[in-house]
């Protein structure tokens, strides 16, 4: 059922004290308190949101660290793809190797349909702890992989499953602490992905030049271990658990706003993860050096860092769906104006990367916030998980499909198809915004 756009952006109702509170005066704060003690109400209007303070920003630091170690490493997946193809898996095609990364990303997003409701019901503590242990163990095992099925099982299945626990929880917990400033808070947490996407390629480049594969991955595992420890110390839930949080409610797809937004996110993430997975291979096919392949991922993620941080700030002022539409249009222009004519012009390739990264970083950080705008605060884990279980199927096929298209139809056809998918994503978010306005289009509405 559509809601009035002004209700979405109104935050003054959230400052009303909790109706079941028996202590009207200020209470001593514990930085690591798990959640509010009252469980009498399930509506977001019954809760206040700190919108800042030491506890809230510690949670953002924890989410930043978790996302840096998970999505940050996933942002470097194209380097794994190129390295495996040149070394351990040289007898396999780009499409076949692409399935390893695709399974990782797919499980990361698809399992959110179960982990999101578990977060709503049990909170973040045990989900983050279990995910951290398995994720670090998976990286240690990755150092020993030499065969195709080793990589598929360890990186694809084990790392993908454990990172699902981590990323879903790290994103969902932001909604416990921020409402009016959620766009900015989520953007800051999502900058962790860009920081990891810059740091890990540089670490891997140096480590692979001076060490072998096994020790390079062990170095990465040590860095990730430190990030996971920070995340476990800082992330805490605040809202009380939902008694029915463990059940998946697919009725949310009856809301056209949710359905259109989910389609739009799925289409965009097909392009994003396809680009992240294949840009190094694309660069090598264009005749660029392997050094360029390492650099381009780091530069793209540097641009992404600016996009993630700036989009959250802007969205809290002009609206989340409005920001999403603007940044989608930006990415579409960059794709056709700069990526399409790259050819063998390495300078143009370097110009394209940060500008596309800026747009993609904005979009990927705003997508969960847009989904969260359509539900109650204590339902966010469920809505996020349900939406991204559909998005996961797009990420499952993007690298294998792109890996087949690139050598078959060439770089121009490859970029044209990705640009066409971006057009469809933009159209989907325009429909979602229209549905939020009860199909009465208005330009100057914050939504």
C-alpha positions, 0 to 999 in steps of 0.5 A: 500500500502506497504511503504519502511521500511526506510521511516517509521523510517526517522524523519529528514523530520519532522523538516521542518517548517510548510509550511503555517507558517508566523512567522519563528522566535521562538514563545512564548509557552503556556503550555496549547495551544490546537493545531497548528493554521494552518489546511492547510495540512493533511500529517504528513510530514507537521508537526513538532513534539516537541519530548519533552519539558514541554508541551509534558511531561505534556501530557504524565503525563496526559496520565499516570494518565488516563491509571493508573486509567482505565487500571490499574483497569482493570489489577486488574479485576481478583480480582473482579472476585474472590471476587464476586464469593466468596461473592455477586455472589456466586451462579453464575459460573466462566463463568457467572461472567466472562461476567461482566469483558468481557463486560467492556473490550469489550466496552472499546476497541470496542467503540474506532472505534467511539471515535478515529475519534471523537478525530481526529475531535474535540481533547481530551478536552471534550472527557476526561472531559465527560469520567472522570465524567461518570467513577467516577460516575460509580465507586461510583455506583459500591459500591452499587451493590449487584445483577448480573445485577447491576454489569453488568450494572454499571461495564460492561456497564457504566464503560466500555463505559466511560473508552473507552473515556479515554483510546482511547484519552490518547493513541491517544494524544501521537501521537500529540507530539512525532514521533521519540520518540513515542515508548518511550513516549507511553511506559512511558504513559503505565507504568500507567497501571502497576502502577495501577495494582500494587497499586489497588490490594494492596489497595483493599486487605487492604480495603476489610480486614478492610472495607466492599465492599462499602467503599473499592470501594469508596476508589478506586473511590477517588484515581481515581478521583485524577488521572482523575483531573490530566489527565484533567489538563495536556492532550492537543491536538496539531495538527489541527482537521481533517474535515473528522475525524468523519467518520470510514474508514474501507478501512485501512483493505485493507492494509495487514500490518494493517490487520496482525497487528490487528489479532496479537494484537487480539490474544495476548489480548485474552491471556492477558485479559484471564490471568488477569481475571483468574489468581487468580481463577487459583491459587485457583484451584491449591491450592494456598492461596487467599493471593497468588491470590492478590500477583500474580496480583501485581507481574505480573503488577510490571514486566509489568512496566519494560516491558512497559518502556524498550520496548519503549526505545528499539523500538525507536532504533531497530524498533517497529515491531522488538521489538514486535516480540522479546517480543512475542517470550519471552512471548511464551517461558515463557508460555511453560517453566514456566506457563505450569509446575506450578502445585502446585509449588507456587515458580514457580508461583511467578517466572512466574508472573513477567517474563510473566508480562514483556513480556505482558507489552512490547507487550501491550504498543507496539501494539498501536505504531505499529498501529500508524506507519502505518498511518499519525499522524492526522489519528492515532485516527481513525486507533487505534479505527478501529483496537481495535474495532476488538481486542475488540471481542477477549477480550469479549470472553476470560474470559468466554471461559477461565472460561469454559475451566479451570474447564473442561480441567484442568490447563495444557490444559488451559495453552496449549491452551493459548500458542497455541494462542500466537504462532498464534499471533507471526506468525501474526506479522511476516507476518505484518513485512514481508508485511512492507518489501514488502514481501522481508524478511530482518533481519537487517532492523529497522521497 
